[in-house]
Amino acid sequence: MHKRKLLFVSFPIDFGSKTYEQRLIGALQGHLDLKVYRFVPNRGEVFLSLREITLNKILDTFSLWKAVYTARKEGRKVLFQGISPALFAYPATFFCDSYIVLDWTRKLYEPIWDILPSPPWLTWLHRKVLQSQTYIFGLTDAVVAGIIQDYKIPKHQLKRAKVPFSIDLEVFTPSPNREDDEVRILFVGGDLYRKGGDILLRWFKENGHRYPNLRLTLVTKSQVEAHLHVIIQNDVYYNQPQHIALFKNHDIFVLPTKCDAYPSVLGEAACAGLALLTTQQALGAPEIITDGINGFICHSQEALLKQLHILIQDKALIESMKRESRQFMEQEFSSEQVRHQIINYMFED
């Protein structure tokens, strides 16, 4: 029987957090005595509104406390996915070892996105919760620096951790080199407008006719008007055969996002061996992309479109970047590395 016991309190309220939950559970299962409590889980394909999430947090609070109290009695450590579940569980976490894994904070988003501010009272609460943790696992350099600066958390409390992309390395594998001369661009983003898919589509409509071998596929939940040489996919779900095939059959993954913490879709695309193109507003992009080697991180959407215009004309560079993406993911995101960084810090192996 495992001596190392853990309660993982996940927060699967949207596609990104739900995917990360699945990845982390997959990396930890079988290596410790793991229990999972899903705080405010999404129970369908239509995700909850902010008002619904807030109400469900309140309704779920006592059940969360009970789960944490039970974990304490069983000698379990507690790992929270994000600040929010740790905040609602705060009174129950006294006298137990608790940890938070983070890919974003509200303060980090303030300069980028006005609709997610952190008023002083909320920043104070978040600081108290963060200060009470044994360790905080930051998934990117950006979030680690933000926690130090915005919440005044000492460096010894912070640990860098990797996203467990090891499962995706088995699922999203590169396709054999194609014999055709097409250059295929892929965009995946449920929110077409925040992720910049509308910018990419407009660019393609204006420039696609110059490149008869250029193709674009948009995978989104948003409604999009059809266009010549553009494939629109609205009913694609993670890890389904159609989803996997899309990555295998494309060359460049483009994400002109306006605001993203750690878009895991970049990791999926890299596992599938695609060249990558995104903006610096994808805060986790430097963890996946080495600029000029397996893709480009651009300072704006306009700069991204200019870089895309250059890249689509260099098939040799595209093929080189595709190979580099896969090799990088195999080297840097193995399941052993993820387990070592998280389990060993929590259990002091």
VEXTI-518016 format. One record per atom (N, C-alpha, C): x, y, z. Coordinates in steps of 0.1 Angstrom, whole numbers, padded with zeros to 4 digits, always signed. Layout:
<pts>
XYZ/...
</pts>
This chain:
<pts>
+0008-0012+0000/+0000+0000+0000/+0009+0012+0000/+0005+0023-0008/+0012+0035-0008/+0013+0042+0005/+0025+0047+0009/+0026+0055+0021/+0023+0070+0017/+0025+0073+0005/+0023+0087+0001/+0009+0089-0003/+0001+0097+0004/-0013+0099+0002/-0016+0114-0002/-0024+0115-0012/-0027+0128-0017/-0042+0130-0021/-0048+0141-0017/-0061+0146-0022/-0058+0157-0032/-0062+0154-0045/-0061+0165-0055/-0075+0171-0057/-0076+0184-0054/-0088+0192-0055/-0087+0199-0069/-0094+0194-0079/-0093+0200-0092/-0104+0210-0094/-0103+0218-0104/-0113+0229-0107/-0116+0229-0122/-0123+0219-0127/-0125+0217-0141/-0137+0225-0147/-0135+0238-0146/-0147+0247-0151/-0147+0250-0165/-0135+0248-0172/-0135+0251-0186/-0126+0240-0193/-0125+0241-0206/-0118+0231-0214/-0103+0230-0209/-0097+0241-0208/-0083+0241-0204/-0080+0235-0190/-0088+0239-0180/-0086+0233-0167/-0090+0219-0166/-0100+0215-0174/-0104+0201-0174/-0094+0192-0181/-0087+0197-0191/-0076+0190-0198/-0065+0188-0188/-0061+0199-0181/-0050+0198-0172/-0053+0188-0161/-0065+0189-0156/-0069+0179-0145/-0066+0165-0150/-0071+0162-0162/-0069+0148-0167/-0054+0145-0169/-0046+0154-0173/-0032+0152-0175/-0025+0149-0162/-0028+0157-0152/-0021+0156-0139/-0025+0143-0132/-0038+0139-0133/-0042+0127-0127/-0035+0115-0134/-0034+0116-0147/-0028+0105-0154/-0013+0104-0151/-0006+0115-0147/+0008+0114-0144/+0010+0109-0130/+0000+0111-0121/+0002+0108-0106/-0004+0094-0103/-0014+0090-0110/-0021+0077-0107/-0011+0066-0108/-0012+0057-0098/-0003+0045-0098/+0010+0048-0091/+0013+0060-0088/+0026+0063-0081/+0024+0068-0067/+0011+0070-0063/+0008+0073-0049/-0007+0070-0046/-0011+0070-0034/-0025+0068-0030/-0033+0081-0033/-0040+0082-0044/-0046+0094-0049/-0061+0094-0048/-0066+0105-0042/-0081+0107-0043/-0083+0121-0050/-0094+0122-0057/-0097+0134-0065/-0110+0139-0060/-0110+0152-0057/-0123+0159-0054/-0124+0170-0065/-0135+0170-0072/-0138+0180-0083/-0146+0191-0078/-0140+0203-0076/-0147+0214-0071/-0154+0222-0082/-0167+0223-0081/-0176+0230-0092/-0173+0223-0105/-0175+0210-0107/-0172+0204-0120/-0182+0208-0130/-0177+0209-0143/-0186+0211-0154/-0192+0197-0158/-0205+0196-0159/-0211+0183-0162/-0217+0182-0176/-0211+0189-0185/-0216+0189-0199/-0206+0196-0208/-0210+0197-0221/-0202+0203-0231/-0203+0219-0230/-0215+0224-0225/-0217+0238-0224/-0211+0242-0210/-0201+0251-0210/-0195+0255-0197/-0203+0265-0190/-0201+0266-0177/-0209+0274-0168/-0205+0289-0170/-0215+0298-0168/-0212+0312-0168/-0205+0316-0155/-0200+0328-0154/-0193+0333-0142/-0203+0333-0130/-0215+0337-0132/-0225+0337-0122/-0228+0323-0117/-0229+0314-0126/-0232+0300-0122/-0220+0294-0114/-0208+0297-0119/-0196+0292-0112/-0196+0297-0097/-0199+0310-0096/-0198+0316-0082/-0209+0310-0073/-0221+0308-0078/-0231+0302-0070/-0228+0287-0067/-0222+0280-0076/-0218+0266-0074/-0207+0265-0064/-0198+0275-0064/-0187+0275-0054/-0193+0276-0040/-0202+0285-0038/-0208+0286-0025/-0215+0273-0021/-0223+0268-0030/-0231+0256-0027/-0222+0244-0024/-0210+0244-0030/-0201+0232-0029/-0191+0233-0017/-0191+0245-0011/-0180+0248-0001/-0180+0238+0011/-0192+0234+0016/-0192+0225+0028/-0187+0211+0024/-0191+0207+0012/-0186+0194+0007/-0171+0194+0006/-0166+0205+0001/-0151+0206-0001/-0145+0206+0013/-0150+0213+0023/-0144+0212+0036/-0144+0198+0041/-0155+0191+0040/-0156+0177+0044/-0145+0169+0038/-0143+0171+0025/-0133+0163+0018/-0119+0166+0023/-0116+0178+0026/-0103+0182+0031/-0101+0177+0046/-0111+0178+0054/-0111+0173+0068/-0108+0158+0068/-0115+0151+0059/-0113+0136+0058/-0098+0133+0053/-0093+0141+0044/-0080+0140+0039/-0070+0141+0051/-0072+0151+0059/-0064+0154+0071/-0063+0142+0080/-0075+0136+0083/-0076+0124+0092/-0069+0112+0086/-0069+0111+0072/-0062+0100+0066/-0047+0102+0063/-0042+0114+0068/-0028+0117+0066/-0025+0121+0052/-0034+0126+0045/-0032+0130+0031/-0027+0145+0030/-0018+0147+0020/-0015+0161+0016/-0026+0165+0007/-0027+0178+0005/-0038+0183-0004/-0032+0192-0015/-0035+0190-0027/-0030+0198-0038/-0042+0204-0045/-0042+0217-0046/-0053+0225-0052/-0049+0229-0066/-0059+0228-0075/-0057+0233-0089/-0062+0247-0090/-0053+0257-0087/-0056+0271-0087/-0059+0276-0074/-0060+0290-0073/-0062+0297-0060/-0077+0295-0056/-0086+0295-0065/-0100+0296-0061/-0105+0284-0052/-0102+0272-0055/-0106+0261-0046/-0099+0262-0033/-0086+0266-0033/-0078+0268-0020/-0084+0279-0012/-0090+0289-0018/-0096+0300-0010/-0109+0295-0003/-0117+0288-0010/-0129+0283-0004/-0127+0272+0006/-0116+0265+0005/-0112+0255+0014/-0104+0260+0026/-0100+0273+0026/-0090+0278+0035/-0092+0274+0050/-0104+0276+0055/-0106+0272+0070/-0103+0258+0073/-0105+0249+0063/-0103+0235+0065/-0088+0231+0063/-0080+0239+0058/-0066+0235+0055/-0056+0238+0066/-0061+0244+0077/-0052+0246+0089/-0047+0233+0094/-0034+0233+0097/-0028+0221+0103/-0027+0209+0093/-0027+0212+0080/-0024+0201+0071/-0015+0207+0060/-0008+0199+0053/+0001+0203+0043/-0007+0205+0030/-0007+0217+0025/-0015+0219+0013/-0006+0227+0003/-0009+0225-0010/-0001+0230-0021/-0011+0235-0032/-0006+0245-0040/-0014+0250-0051/-0005+0248-0064/-0012+0244-0075/-0005+0244-0088/-0012+0255-0096/-0004+0264-0102/-0010+0276-0109/-0004+0278-0123/-0013+0282-0132/-0008+0286-0145/-0012+0301-0148/-0020+0307-0139/-0023+0321-0140/-0028+0327-0127/-0028+0340-0126/-0035+0347-0115/-0042+0359-0121/-0052+0364-0114/-0059+0376-0118/-0050+0388-0120/-0041+0390-0111/-0032+0401-0112/-0023+0400-0125/-0020+0388-0129/-0012+0386-0141/-0019+0390-0153/-0032+0389-0153/-0041+0392-0165/-0044+0407-0165/-0043+0414-0155/-0048+0428-0154/-0042+0437-0166/-0029+0436-0169/-0025+0445-0180/-0030+0440-0194/-0035+0428-0195/-0039+0422-0208/-0054+0423-0210/-0061+0421-0199/-0076+0419-0201/-0083+0426-0190/-0090+0437-0193/-0097+0445-0184/-0108+0438-0176/-0114+0428-0182/-0126+0422-0175/-0123+0412-0164/-0110+0410-0161/-0107+0401-0150/-0097+0408-0141/-0102+0419-0135/-0093+0426-0125/-0093+0419-0112/-0083+0423-0104/-0083+0418-0090/-0083+0430-0081/-0095+0433-0075/-0096+0445-0066/-0087+0442-0054/-0083+0453-0046/-0074+0451-0035/-0079+0441-0025/-0092+0440-0022/-0097+0431-0012/-0094+0416-0016/-0096+0414-0030/-0094+0400-0035/-0080+0397-0035/-0071+0406-0039/-0057+0404-0039/-0052+0401-0025/-0057+0407-0015/-0053+0405-0001/-0057+0390+0003/-0070+0386-0001/-0074+0373+0002/-0065+0362-0005/-0063+0365-0017/-0054+0355-0025/-0040+0354-0019/-0035+0366-0014/-0022+0366-0008/-0022+0358+0005/-0032+0359+0013/-0033+0351+0025/-0033+0336+0022/-0041+0332+0012/-0042+0318+0008/-0028+0313+0003/-0022+0321-0005/-0009+0317-0011/+0002+0315+0000/+0002+0325+0009/+0012+0325+0020/+0010+0313+0029/-0002+0307+0030/-0005+0296+0039/+0000+0282+0033/+0004+0282+0020/+0007+0269+0014/+0021+0265+0017/+0023+0252+0017/+0037+0247+0019/+0045+0250+0007/+0040+0247-0005/+0047+0251-0017/+0036+0256-0027/+0040+0264-0036/+0032+0268-0048/+0040+0264-0060/+0033+0256-0069/+0039+0251-0081/+0035+0261-0093/+0044+0268-0098/+0041+0276-0110/+0045+0269-0123/+0035+0269-0132/+0038+0262-0145/+0046+0270-0155/+0047+0283-0153/+0055+0291-0162/+0064+0301-0154/+0074+0306-0161/+0082+0316-0155/+0074+0329-0152/+0064+0331-0161/+0056+0343-0160/+0047+0343-0147/+0042+0331-0144/+0033+0331-0132/+0042+0331-0120/+0053+0325-0120/+0062+0325-0108/+0066+0339-0105/+0071+0347-0116/+0075+0361-0114/+0063+0369-0109/+0051+0366-0114/+0039+0374-0110/+0035+0372-0096/+0037+0359-0091/+0033+0356-0077/+0043+0363-0068/+0056+0364-0071/+0065+0371-0063/+0062+0386-0063/+0060+0391-0074/+0058+0406-0075/+0044+0410-0070/+0034+0403-0074/+0020+0408-0071/+0015+0404-0057/+0020+0392-0052/+0015+0387-0040/+0025+0386-0029/+0037+0390-0032/+0048+0391-0022/+0051+0377-0015/+0051+0367-0023/+0054+0353-0018/+0069+0351-0019/+0075+0346-0009/+0090+0344-0009/+0094+0333-0019/+0105+0334-0025/+0110+0325-0035/+0111+0311-0030/+0114+0309-0017/+0115+0295-0012/+0102+0287-0012/+0091+0295-0013/+0078+0288-0013/+0074+0284-0027/+0081+0288-0037/+0077+0286-0051/+0086+0276-0058/+0079+0267-0065/+0086+0257-0073/+0081+0257-0087/+0091+0255-0096/+0087+0254-0110/+0082+0240-0114/+0072+0239-0121/+0067+0226-0125/+0063+0226-0140/+0063+0214-0146/+0060+0212-0160/+0046+0207-0161/+0039+0210-0172/+0026+0205-0176/+0029+0190-0180/+0021+0181-0175/+0023+0167-0179/+0018+0164-0193/+0026+0167-0203/+0022+0164-0216/+0026+0150-0221/+0030+0141-0211/+0035+0128-0215/+0024+0120-0221/+0011+0121-0217/+0000+0114-0223/-0002+0118-0237/+0000+0131-0240/-0002+0136-0253/+0009+0131-0263/+0021+0128-0257/+0032+0123-0265/+0028+0110-0271/+0019+0102-0264/+0015+0089-0270/+0003+0091-0279/-0005+0101-0277/-0017+0103-0285/-0015+0111-0297/-0008+0122-0296/-0005+0131-0308/+0009+0129-0313/+0009+0120-0323/+0022+0116-0329/+0023+0122-0343/+0036+0125-0347/+0037+0131-0360/+0033+0121-0371/+0029+0127-0382/+0025+0119-0394/+0037+0118-0403/+0038+0108-0412/+0048+0106-0421/+0049+0119-0430/+0060+0122-0436/+0061+0133-0445/+0052+0131-0457/+0044+0141-0460/+0035+0141-0471/+0042+0144-0484/+0037+0138-0495/+0043+0140-0508/+0038+0153-0515/+0026+0158-0511/+0021+0170-0517/+0028+0183-0514/+0025+0193-0520/+0032+0206-0518/+0023+0216-0510/+0012+0211-0504/+0004+0220-0496/+0010+0224-0483/+0006+0236-0478/+0010+0241-0465/-0004+0242-0458/-0005+0234-0447/-0018+0234-0440/-0017+0240-0426/-0025+0250-0424/-0025+0258-0412/-0037+0253-0403/-0034+0251-0390/-0045+0246-0381/-0046+0257-0370/-0059+0260-0366/-0062+0268-0355/-0072+0260-0346/-0070+0259-0333/-0079+0253-0324/-0082+0262-0312/-0095+0266-0311/-0098+0275-0300/-0113+0276-0298/-0119+0272-0287/-0133+0272-0285/-0138+0287-0287/-0131+0296-0281/-0135+0310-0282/-0127+0316-0293/-0134+0317-0305/-0127+0321-0317/-0121+0335-0316/-0128+0344-0309/-0123+0358-0309/-0112+0361-0299/-0114+0355-0287/-0103+0357-0277/-0090+0350-0282/-0091+0339-0288/-0080+0331-0293/-0074+0337-0306/-0081+0346-0312/-0076+0353-0324/-0079+0346-0337/-0088+0336-0337/-0091+0329-0349/-0098+0338-0360/-0105+0348-0355/-0111+0357-0365/-0101+0365-0372/-0090+0369-0365/-0079+0376-0372/-0072+0367-0382/-0070+0355-0379/-0064+0345-0388/-0073+0343-0400/-0086+0342-0398/-0095+0339-0409/-0095+0351-0418/-0096+0363-0413/-0096+0375-0421/-0083+0376-0430/-0072+0373-0423/-0059+0373-0431/-0060+0363-0442/-0065+0351-0440/-0066+0341-0450/-0075+0346-0462/-0086+0352-0459/-0095+0356-0469/-0089+0367-0478/-0080+0375-0472/-0074+0386-0479/-0061+0381-0487/-0055+0370-0482/-0042+0366-0488/-0042+0352-0494/-0052+0344-0490/-0051+0330-0494/-0051+0328-0509/-0057+0337-0517/-0057+0335-0532/-0043+0336-0538/-0034+0342-0531/-0020+0344-0536/-0013+0330-0535/-0018+0321-0527/-0011+0309-0524/-0020+0297-0526/-0021+0292-0538/-0031+0282-0541/-0029+0269-0534/-0017+0267-0528/-0014+0255-0521/-0016+0256-0506/-0022+0268-0501/-0024+0270-0487/-0038+0266-0483/-0039+0259-0471/-0052+0255-0466/-0052+0259-0451/-0065+0262-0447/-0067+0266-0433/-0078+0257-0427/-0076+0252-0415/-0087+0245-0407/-0089+0253-0394/-0101+0256-0391/-0105+0262-0379/-0113+0253-0371/-0109+0250-0359/-0116+0241-0349/-0121+0250-0338/-0134+0252-0337/-0139+0262-0327/-0154+0259-0324/-0159+0264-0313/-0173+0263-0309/-0180+0275-0315/-0173+0285-0319/-0180+0297-0324/-0185+0295-0338/-0195+0302-0342/-0201+0301-0356/-0192+0309-0365/-0188+0303-0376/-0179+0309-0386/-0185+0307-0400/-0185+0317-0408/-0190+0317-0422/-0179+0309-0430/-0184+0300-0438/-0175+0291-0447/-0168+0300-0457/-0157+0295-0462/-0149+0302-0472/-0141+0292-0480/-0138+0295-0492/-0130+0286-0501/-0117+0282-0494/-0113+0270-0494/-0101+0264-0489/-0100+0266-0474/-0111+0268-0467/-0112+0269-0452/-0121+0258-0448/-0116+0249-0439/-0125+0239-0433/-0129+0243-0419/-0141+0243-0416/-0146+0247-0403/-0151+0234-0395/-0146+0232-0383/-0150+0221-0375/-0156+0226-0362/-0168+0223-0359/-0175+0227-0347/-0178+0216-0337/-0176+0204-0341/-0179+0192-0332/-0168+0183-0330/-0156+0189-0327/-0144+0181-0325/-0141+0181-0310/-0139+0169-0304/-0136+0168-0289/-0122+0162-0287/-0117+0166-0276/-0103+0162-0272/-0102+0147-0272/-0090+0143-0278/-0086+0129-0278/-0095+0119-0286/-0104+0125-0294/-0112+0117-0303/-0104+0114-0316/-0107+0104-0324/-0100+0101-0336/-0099+0113-0345/-0110+0120-0347/-0110+0132-0356/-0101+0143-0351/-0100+0145-0337/-0092+0155-0331/-0077+0151-0334/-0073+0139-0332/-0060+0134-0334/-0056+0135-0348/-0065+0132-0357/-0062+0132-0371/-0059+0146-0376/-0066+0156-0371/-0064+0170-0375/-0050+0174-0372/-0044+0171-0361/-0030+0175-0358/-0021+0168-0367/-0023+0155-0370/-0014+0147-0378/-0014+0152-0393/-0025+0159-0397/-0026+0162-0411/-0023+0177-0414/-0016+0184-0405/-0013+0198-0407/+0001+0201-0405/+0005+0213-0408/+0020+0217-0408/+0023+0228-0398/+0014+0238-0397/+0017+0249-0388/+0005+0251-0379/+0007+0252-0366/-0003+0255-0357/-0002+0270-0353/-0013+0277-0356/-0013+0292-0354/-0023+0296-0343/-0019+0303-0333/-0028+0308-0322/-0025+0323-0319/-0032+0331-0326/-0030+0346-0325/-0037+0351-0312/-0036+0345-0301/-0044+0348-0289/-0042+0362-0284/-0053+0367-0278/-0053+0380-0271/-0049+0378-0256/-0052+0366-0251/-0050+0364-0237/-0051+0349-0234/-0040+0343-0229/-0040+0329-0225/-0030+0327-0214/-0033+0318-0205/-0023+0315-0194/-0013+0305-0200/-0018+0292-0201/-0009+0282-0206/-0017+0274-0216/-0018+0279-0229/-0027+0272-0238/-0021+0258-0241/-0026+0248-0235/-0021+0234-0236/-0022+0229-0250/-0030+0235-0259/-0031+0231-0273/-0018+0233-0280/-0009+0243-0275/+0004+0244-0281/+0012+0232-0278/+0011+0226-0266/+0018+0214-0263/+0013+0202-0271/+0000+0201-0273/-0005+0191-0282/+0000+0192-0296/+0000+0204-0301/+0005+0206-0315/+0020+0203-0316/+0028+0206-0305/+0042+0203-0305/+0044+0188-0305/+0036+0181-0297/+0037+0166-0296/+0034+0160-0310/+0025+0166-0317/+0022+0161-0331/+0032+0165-0341/+0042+0173-0337/+0052+0177-0346/+0048+0188-0356/+0042+0198-0351/+0038+0210-0359/+0047+0222-0356/+0050+0230-0366/+0056+0243-0364/+0046+0252-0356/+0050+0260-0347/+0041+0268-0339/+0043+0283-0340/+0031+0290-0340/+0031+0304-0342/+0021+0310-0332/+0025+0318-0323/+0016+0324-0314/+0021+0338-0309/+0013+0344-0300/+0017+0358-0295/+0023+0356-0281/+0029+0367-0276/+0034+0367-0263/+0023+0368-0252/+0011+0370-0257/+0000+0370-0248/-0004+0355-0243/+0002+0345-0250/+0001+0332-0246/+0013+0330-0236/+0010+0332-0223/+0020+0334-0213/+0029+0321-0211/+0023+0309-0215/+0031+0297-0213/+0039+0293-0226/+0038+0301-0236/+0044+0298-0249/+0059+0295-0248/+0067+0303-0240/+0081+0301-0239/+0085+0287-0234/+0075+0280-0227/+0078+0267-0222/+0078+0257-0233/+0072+0260-0244/+0070+0251-0256/+0078+0255-0268/+0079+0268-0270/+0085+0273-0283/+0098+0279-0280/+0108+0275-0288/+0121+0282-0288/+0121+0290-0301/+0121+0303-0299/+0119+0312-0311/+0129+0309-0322/+0124+0307-0334/+0132+0305-0346/+0136+0291-0348/+0134+0282-0337/+0138+0268-0338/+0126+0259-0341/+0115+0260-0333/+0103+0252-0336/+0091+0261-0338/+0093+0274-0339/+0082+0283-0341/+0086+0297-0337/+0076+0306-0336/+0078+0320-0333/+0068+0325-0323/+0073+0333-0313/+0064+0340-0304/+0065+0354-0307/+0054+0360-0312/+0053+0373-0317/+0047+0383-0307/+0052+0396-0308/+0048+0406-0298/+0034+0411-0300/+0028+0408-0311/+0014+0413-0314/+0007+0404-0325/-0006+0405-0326/-0013+0398-0337/-0008+0402-0350/-0005+0415-0352/+0000+0420-0365/+0013+0414-0368/+0022+0413-0358/+0035+0408-0361/+0034+0393-0364/+0025+0386-0358/+0023+0372-0361/+0019+0370-0375/+0010+0378-0380/+0005+0376-0394/+0016+0379-0404/+0025+0389-0401/+0037+0391-0409/+0046+0379-0409/+0048+0373-0397/+0057+0362-0396/+0051+0349-0404/+0038+0348-0403/+0031+0337-0410/+0033+0339-0425/+0032+0351-0430/+0033+0353-0444/+0047+0349-0449/+0057+0351-0440/+0071+0347-0444/+0073+0332-0443/+0067+0326-0432/+0069+0312-0429/+0063+0303-0440/+0051+0306-0445/+0044+0297-0454/+0051+0296-0468/+0061+0305-0470/+0069+0305-0482/+0082+0297-0481/+0084+0291-0469/+0097+0284-0466/+0093+0270-0461/+0091+0261-0471/+0087+0247-0467/+0098+0240-0460/+0110+0243-0463/+0121+0236-0456/+0122+0240-0441/+0120+0253-0438/+0120+0257-0425/+0108+0251-0417/+0096+0250-0424/+0085+0244-0417/+0088+0230-0413/+0094+0222-0422/+0097+0208-0419/+0107+0207-0408/+0117+0216-0408/+0127+0216-0397/+0120+0219-0384/+0111+0228-0384/+0104+0232-0371/+0095+0221-0366/+0089+0214-0375/+0081+0203-0372/+0089+0192-0364/+0100+0189-0370/+0109+0179-0363/+0114+0183-0349/+0117+0196-0348/+0122+0202-0336/+0111+0202-0325/+0099+0204-0329/+0088+0204-0319/+0087+0191-0312/+0086+0180-0320/+0085+0167-0314/+0097+0163-0305/+0109+0166-0310/+0121+0163-0303/+0121+0170-0289/+0117+0183-0289/+0117+0190-0277/+0107+0185-0267/+0095+0181-0271/+0085+0176-0262/+0090+0163-0256/+0096+0154-0264/+0101+0141-0259/+0112+0143-0248/+0120+0154-0250/+0131+0156-0241/+0127+0163-0228/+0117+0172-0229/+0114+0181-0218/+0102+0177-0210/+0093+0169-0216/+0080+0167-0209/+0076+0152-0207/+0086+0145-0203/+0083+0131-0200/+0076+0130-0187/+0068+0119-0185/+0060+0117-0173/+0070+0117-0161/+0082+0111-0162/+0091+0110-0151/+0095+0124-0146/+0097+0133-0155/+0101+0147-0151/+0089+0153-0143/+0077+0152-0148/+0066+0158-0141/+0064+0152-0127/+0064+0139-0126/+0063+0132-0113/+0074+0136-0103/+0086+0137-0108/+0097+0141-0100/+0095+0155-0094/+0091+0164-0102/+0090+0178-0098/+0078+0180-0088/+0067+0173-0089/+0056+0175-0081/+0056+0166-0068/+0057+0153-0071/+0057+0143-0060/+0069+0145-0050/+0081+0147-0056/+0092+0147-0047/+0092+0160-0039/+0087+0171-0044/+0087+0183-0036/+0076+0182-0024/+0065+0175-0027/+0055+0174-0017/+0059+0164-0006/+0065+0153-0011/+0068+0142-0001/+0083+0142+0003/+0091+0152-0002/+0105+0154+0003/+0113+0142+0000/+0111+0135-0011/+0120+0123-0014/+0134+0128-0017/
</pts>
